[in-house]
């Protein structure tokens, strides 16, 4: 009986790992993540004129000091670390 919850938890953990790994592979630096954020602002939130300054710029500043980028809720809240801090 304990195998089903364990298998479910393991599958969920594997899915999170795959998503995080795929995201990390597409953005190797803080600058890449910033550019993705800017693109998403322009595409998905065109009416929000402060999207870049309110969301992307602060995340970029954090990334430059930590090497980690936290996606927003609309993009799964995925945390990607070990990014090039440039």
Secondary structure, 3 states (H helix, E strand, C coil): CHHHHHHHHHHHHHHHHHHHHHHHHHCCEHHHHHHHHHHHHHHHCCCCCCHHHHHHHHHHHHHHHHCCEECCHHHCCCEECCCECC
